[in-house]
Amino acid sequence: MSRNRQWMVGLLSVGLMIGCGVVPGTAQTGVFARDFIGAIADKVNTYQYTHPSPYSNDNWIRGTYYTGVMAMYQATGDKRYLDQCIAWGEKTHWQIPKKETNVYGSGFYSLVCGQTWIECYLDQQEDYMLRPTIDHLEDPARCNPVTEPLTWHYENSGLRFVDGLYTSPPALAMLYQVTQDEKYLDWMDASFWDTYGVLYDKDEGLFYRDARYRIGTQEHIESHYIRPDSIPREAARTMYIYQQTEHGKKVLWSRGNGWAFGGLTRILKYLPPDHGNYERYKALFVRMAYELKTRQQSDGFWRPNLADPDDYGYTESSGTSFFTYGITWGINNGILPREDFLPVIEKSWAAVVSVISPDGKVQWCQPAAGAPFKVEQDDSREYASGMFLLAASELFRLEW
């Protein structure tokens, strides 16, 4: 059966499952079959590669996409994915970009590109793929743990963003695996747990995007992030900062927690189990997974606000893909109990597959943001394709 044929049969099956409100208890056919997963991942990647975002070739958006491309190579062994990653590295000369100069530039974001290049090195053992990332981290002209050891992971605005827990700490865990140099784990631990200390809500088991979303925070909020009365809340299509919903609940952004959960997944993938903080990362991962399980909606998706699904009650694919990736990885690696979490990913994978357009576009993805807002069907971003590919890579590995 051709890949296009496999993909169409799978979409028909997911349409029937969702339409009937049925998700199989065990699944080896339809959207859960390896042939289908490989086919739909190929379609999504082909669409995204031929419809690139108009932004920089080496920013966090493209870097996140390529983490998914590389994950598909690692899962399937299909060299087309690896060749695509290497070609991207060659176009950028394997260089980590400098920190953006705008108010939200961060030394954290730059390293997401390096994740894929380090993984290329691990596969190919070519020093030129790795050396620029190592050099970046000790360049006296760059923002890094050597030049700004206490604040390199802050935004230029002085804030810590949860997004950075995906973009940078996993790269440092990878570098430790390559070099066995403890300084990379020291840098990872210091930046991760400092961010955790400010943004993690221990009562909820989840993260705020940044400190401005905590109820009662004293952080300054710029006027352009305060929604004017002329824009109804339900119609907002840009980021406005708020600390409490109309129902009196917190603001725990779905994709923001996806960044954290995806980052934890990748840290645990590369961090040695005998590392002193391994169990701490693992415990946080497991706590988040159980919290996410309770907040999944009946259609398989997670809503933009995990604390209040009625805040913005839209389907949202990027957070759902991230959670599907992390939970499936946890099952595959014996960290999350299958009996507790297979039903979660059966629903969530069927859900995200249902929003792939016939040409391979990942729809219903909230645009770049830091808070929940209205999502529309045609919304799609390059990072959403990467998140979908991450999920597909772990579903491809799953033994039912």
N, C-alpha and C positions, 0 to 999 in steps of 0.2 A: 504494500500500500504506500502511495506517495506521501510525503510529509504534509502537503496541502490537504490530501484526503483525510489523513489521520487527524489533522487539526479540525476539519469540518465535522467529522464524526464526534470528536470530543466536545465541540461547542454545542452540537445538538443534544448530547447527553447532559451537559451542564444546564442547558435551558430547560430540559425536562425535570431535572432534579430541583432546580430553583422554583420552577413553575408549580411543581407539586408539593414543594416544601419537604422534599426527601433528600437526605444525604446518606449514602451507604455506610454501614457500620464497618465493613472492611472493603477496600477498593483496590482492584488491580486492573480495572478496565476503564474505558471512558477517559475522563480528564485526569485520572490517577495513573494511567498506563505510562510507562517510560517512553514509548513511541510518541504518545501525544505530548508529553511534557517536553521532549526534545524538539518536536515540531513547532509547538507554540512559542517556545523560547527562541527558536531560530527565526520565526516570523517577527516577533517583537524586536529582536536585535537587528534584523535586516531593515525593518521600518525605521528604527531609531538611527542607525548608521547612515541611512540615506536621507534622513530628515534631521540633521544636527541643529542644536540650538545656535542662535546667532552670537553667542558670547565667546569668551576666551577659550582657547583649546586646552588650557591647563588650570581651570578654576575648579571649585568644589563641585559644580554641577556635572562637568564632564568626568571629573575624578570619581564621583559616586557611580556614575553610569559604568565606568570601566571596572569597578570592583565587582559588578555583576557579570560583566563579560568574562573576566578572569575566573570567577567562580564556576561559570558554565564550562570553561575549559577543564578545570580541575575535576568537575563531576563527570564529564562525558569523554574527555580525551580528544574531543574534536579540535584538530589543530587550527581550524579556521578562526576560532576564538582567540587562541594564543597568537596567531599571526596578526590579528587585528590589534591586540594589545601591544605587540612589539612595534608595529607600524606607528601606532600613536606615540610610543616612547621615542621612536626615531624622529618623528616630526617635532617633538618638543626637546630633542637632544637630551632626554632623560633628566631635565632640570626641574627642580622644585621652584615654583614661582615665588617671587617676593610677596611679602604681605601687602594686601590692598591698603591704599592710603585713606580710603573713606572711613567714616566714623565706625563702621562695623568690620573693618579689616581685622584679621586675626592671624597670629603665627600658627594657630591650630589648624586652620582650614587648609593651608598649603600642602600639608603632608598626605592628604587623601590621594593625591596623584602618586605619591611615593609608594603607597600600599601595593598598587598594581605592578610598579616597576621592581619592587623588592620580590614580589611573587614571580615575576619574569626571571629575575636572577636565580631564585631558588630552583626554577625549572631548567634554566639554560646554563647557569654557572658562568655567566659573562660579566666580568667585573665592571665594564662600562655601563651596565644597566643599574648597578648599585651605587657606584662611587659618588655621583652627584647628590644623592640623598644623604649619604654620610657627611659629605662636605658641607651641605646646607646647614646641618645641625651644629656645626662648629665654626661657621663663617662669621667673623666679627662684624661684617656689614649687614647681617641678617637678624631677624627676630627669631631667637631660638633659646633653648634651655641654658646655653652658655652665656649669651649676651644679656638675657633678661630672665634669670632663673626663677624668679618669684612671680612674674607677670606675663611671660611669653604666651600663655594660653588665654589671656584676656583679649577681649575686643578692644579696638582703639578707644571706644567709649568708656572703658574701664569695667565693663560687665563681663561676666562669664556666661557663655551660651551653651545649652545642652547639646547643640548640634556638634560641637567640637569633640564630644566623647566618641563619636564615630570616626571623624576625619583623622585624628592624630594618634591616640593611644594604641590602636592596633598596629600602626606602623612601627611604633617603638617596640612592641612585643615581637614583631617580625625581625627587627634589627637585632634584638637579643638572640633570637634563634640562629641568625646568620653568624654573629660575631662572638657570642657568649660574653659580651661586655655588659657588666651589671649596671653601668650608668644608664643604659636605655630603659631598664626596668625602674630604676630610681626616678628618672624623668617621667615615665608613664605613671607610676604610683602617685607622685607628688601632684601632677596636673589633674589626674582623674579624681583623686579623693578630695582635692581642694574644691573642684567644681561640684562634686557630690555634696560636700558639706554645706554649700550655699543653696543648691537647687533641689535637693532631694527632700520629699515630704515623707517622713517616717510613718505617719499615720496612714497615708494612702499607698505607700510602697511604690510611688511614681515620682517623676521629675516635673518641675516647672521649666518652661523654656529659658527664662532668666528671672532674676530677682524681682523685676517689676511686676510680675504676675502674682506674687504672694499677697494674700490679704493683709493689708496694713503696712506694706512695705513703705519705706521712706525714700526709695530710689526715685530720682527725678524722671518724670515722663514728659518728653517733648510734646509741645502742643499739637503737632501734626499726627501724633499717635493717639489723640483723644478724639473719639468719634463725635462729630457735630450732630446736633439734634436734627439737622436737615437730612441726614442719612439714616434711614431706619436700620436697626440692628440686623434684621433678617435679610436686608439687601446689600449689606457691606461686602465689597469685593476687594478690599485691601486690608492690611493689618491695622487694627486698633487695639491698644493695650487696655485690658480690663482685668479686674481681680475677682470678680464675682458675677455669676450669671443672674439672669432675671429670676431664677428659681432658688437663688441663694447658695449656689454650689461653686466649687473652685474651678479654676481654669487650668486643666492639665492637657496640654496640646498633644494630639495623637502622634503626629509625625515627630514632634520633639522627643516623645518617649520612644519612638522608633529609632531615632538616632542613638539614644542611650542603650536600648536593648540590642540593636545591631552592633554597636561598639563593644558591648559586653560579650556578645557572641564571638566576635573576631579576636578579642583579647584572650578568651578562654581557648580558642582554637590554637593559639601560638604560645601561650604562657605555660611554662613547665608546671605540672601538678605539684611538684615539691617546692615551688616558689612560696615564700612566706605569706603572700597576700592572695594566693590562688583560691583558697577556701572563702575568703571574703568576697572576691569577685563572683564566685560560684553561688554563694548564698544570696547575693543581690540579684543575680540572674534568675534564680529560682523564685525568689519573692516576687519579682516583677512578672514572671510568667504566670503565677497564680493570680495576681491582681488583674492581669490582662484577660485571663480566662473568664473571670467574673464579669468583665465589662464588654465582652463580645456580644453583638446583637444577633437576633434570631436569623437574620439573612446572611450571617457569616462575616460581615464587615464590622470594623470599629468606627465610631463616629469621630468627627474632628475634635470634640472635647470628651476625653475619657471620663471625666467627673460628672458630666451632664450630657447624655446623648441627645436630649431635646434642645440643647443650646443651639446647635446647628445640626439638624437631623439629616444630613446628607450622607450618601455613600461617599467613601473616601478611600482611594486605592493605595496611596503611598504608605501610610501608616499600617494598613492591613497587610501589605506585602512585606514590610519590615518585620511585623510580628510573626507572620507565617514563616519567614526565613529563620528567625531566632528559635521559635518553638520547635520547628522541624529539626533544626540542628541539635537542639537539646535532646530530642527523642533519639536521633541517630547516634548520639554520643553517650547515651545512657544516663544523662543528667536529669531528664524529665520523664516521669512514668508514662508509658504508652497508654495505659488505661485512662489516665486523666486527660491526656493531650491529643490523642489521635482524633477524637471527635471535634476538637477545636480546629485543627488544620484541615480536616475534611471539609468543614464548612467554609473556612477562610480561603482555601485554595479554589474551591468551586466558585466562590464569590469573585475573587480577583480575575479569574479566567473569564467570567461572564462580562467583564467590562473591557475586554480586548476587542478592538474594532476589527472588521474583516481584513483591513490592511495591516494590522499589527500594532496599532497605537494603544497605549495604556491610557484609558480614559478615567474621568472622575478623580484626577490627581489635583490636590490643592496646590495652586501656584506658590512660588517662594513666599514665605511668611514666617511668623513667629507666634501666631495665635490662630484659633479657629475663625473661619469666615465662610461665606457661601461658596459652594463648589458646584460646578456645572459639568454636564456630561462631556463636553468637548475639551475640558481642561486636561492638558497633558504636558509633562515636562521630562527632560532627558533623565533626571535623577529617578523618576518613577520607573522608567524602563530598567535602570540598574537595580532598583529594589525588587522589581518583578523577577529579574534574572537571578538575583540572590535566592529568592524563594524557590524558583524553579530548580536551581542547582541542588537544593537540599531535598526537595520532593523527588527529584530524579534518583537520588541515592537511597531513598526510604525503602526498607524491606517491610512489606505489609504482612 
